[in-house]
Amino acid sequence: MNLKHLFLLASAFLVLAPTVYAETADSEKPIQIYADKFDGDDVKQIAIYTGNVAVHQGTLEIHGTKLVLSIDPKGYRHAVMTPEKGKLVHFKQRRDQRQEGVEEWMSGKGDKLTYNEQTNQLILTNNAEVARSENGVVKDTSAGVQIVYNLTNSTADVKGDKSKGSAGRVSTVIAPRDTGKDNNKKSPVVLQQDKKISQ
């Protein structure tokens, strides 16, 4: 594989299996990667972007300080984004519109973001959190030590760390259902859990 093909590894990180949640048109948009520096090794099948790394494809945005793209011996692609020390990797993507006048976004953050083509999973590790917002207002959040998205069946496995006691448990906050009344007086539902949740 020549160096030109190495650049196509970026698509493994961005062109993920289509789901009912992601903006459908994103997969048809060009991939743009911005960084202060790029290093490619054609022999090792690895590409490294460093310094203020920003990845864009349609509404999808991923931000960190280092992006490593590679191919394993079986030919599967892997991508890892890490942040600057003391900060987190961030991503966001608009969801397909399901209700007129409501714009939904999914966002997430963590110490590391990994994409595995073989398992078709997107993984946020340590200080992991995902959130869904409607018209700029956060409605639902989930947090844990690790969040694993299965892009094939649109489920998420949110994991905690029992060694940290109650601080290591998985948490979910669900906004109250909109009944057309003043919901500002209602408190969101907060759940503590250690199991797989559907997205």
N, C-alpha and C positions, 0 to 999 in steps of 0.2 A: 504494500500500500504506500503511495507516495504522500508527500506532505500536504498536497491539496486535499486528499481524502481525510487527512487528520483533522482539518478544520471542520469537516462534517460531523465530527464527534459531538459538536455542540448540540446538534439536533437530538441526541440521546437525552440531553438534559432538559430540553424544552418541548420537543414534539412528543408529548406523552400520549398514552392511549386516550382517545376521546371519551369523556364521561358526560353525564347530563348536567354536571355542575360547571365545567369550564366553558369559557367563551369558545364556541365551536369554530369561529372564524380564525382564532389564533393560530391553529396548525397550518393555515394557508398563508400566513404572513412571513416575511423574511426574518431571519434571526440576526440580531445585532449584538455584538459583544464589544464592550469598551473597557480598556484597562490601561495602566501606565506602561506595562511591559508584557511581551509575549515570548515564550520559549517553546519550541517544538522539537521533539526527538522522533524522527521517522522510524528508527530501528526499534526503540522501546514502545512505539505506538502511544505516545503521551504528548499532551499539549497543556501548557501551564500559563495562565493569565494571572498577573499580580498587580496590586495597587488600584484601589478604587474601582473594583470590577463591577460592571453593570451589564446585565443581560436583559434584552428586550425582545419580545415576539408578540406582536399585537398588544393585548392588554396585560400580558404576563410580564412582570418585572422581578428580577432577582438581584440582590445587592450583597456584596461581601468584599473581602480584600484579596482572596485567592481562589481561583477556579482551576481544578485539575481534571482533565478529560483523558480517559484511557480505554484500551480494549484488552480484555482478559484472554487467556490462551484458547478459550472456547469461542471467541469472537463476539462476546457480549460487551456492550459499552457500559461504562461507569463514569459518573461525574460527582465531584465533591467540591462544595463551596464552603469556605471558612471565613470568619470575620477577623477584623483587627483585634488585638488583645484587649479584653475588657468590653467588647461589643458583641453583637449578635448578627447572624445572617438574617436577612429579611426577604420575604417574597409576597407578592399580591397578584391576584388575577380576578377579572370580572367574570361573573357567572352569566349564563344565558338568561335573558329576561323571561320571567315566568308570570309576572304581573305588571300590567301597564302602570307606568309612573314609579315603579320601584326598581332601583339599580342596586344589585347585590354584588358584593366583593368578598372573596376569601383572602385572608392574609395569614402569614405565619412567621415565626422566628425561632431561632435556636442557636446553639453554639456551633452546629454543623448541619449542612443540608446535603443529603446523598441521594443520587438516583441510580437504581439498579435495573438495567434493561432485562435481565434474565427473569427476575421476579416481578417486574413491572411495578416497582414500589418507589415511593418518594419518602425519605426518612429524615425527620428532624430529631437531633440528638442533644440532650442536656438543655435545661431551661426552655424546653419546647412548648410552644403555644400556637394554637390556630384560632382564628376568629372569623365570624361571618357578620358582615355589616349590611344595612339597608339604608340607602341614601345618606351615607356617611355616619350612621349611628350603629355602634356595635350592638348586636343582638345576642349572639351566642359565642362562648369561648370554651376551649378545652385546653388543659395544661398537664404536663407530665414530664418524666425524665426522657421519654422517647415517644414520638408519634410516628407510626408507620401507616402510610396511605397505600392501599392496594388499588391501583388504578384500573384493574380489570373488573372488579365487582363493586367499586366505589364504597369501600368500607375503611375504617380507620381503627387501628389498635393503639390505644393510649396506655402506656406503661408507667408505673410508679417505681419507687425504690423503697422496699420495706425496711432496709437498714437505716433509713432516715426517719423512721417513725411516722407520725401524722404529717410531718412536713413533706414526706416523700410520696404521699398518696396522690392519686389522680384527681383532678377537680374539673367540674363542668358547670358553667353558668348558662342558664337558659332564660331568655327574656320572656316576660309574661305575654300571653296571646293578645293580639290587638283586637279589642272588642268595639273599637270606635269611641270608647270613653277615655277619660284622662288617665293614661297609664303611668304618668309621672309619679303617682302616689303609690304605685305597686312596687314591691321588691322583686328582683329576679329570683328564679329558682336556682339554688346552688346544690349540686350533687357531688358527693365524694364516691369514687368508684375505682375498681381495679379490673375492669373487663373491657372487651371489645365493644365499640359503639358504632352504629351505622351513621354514615354521613348523609 
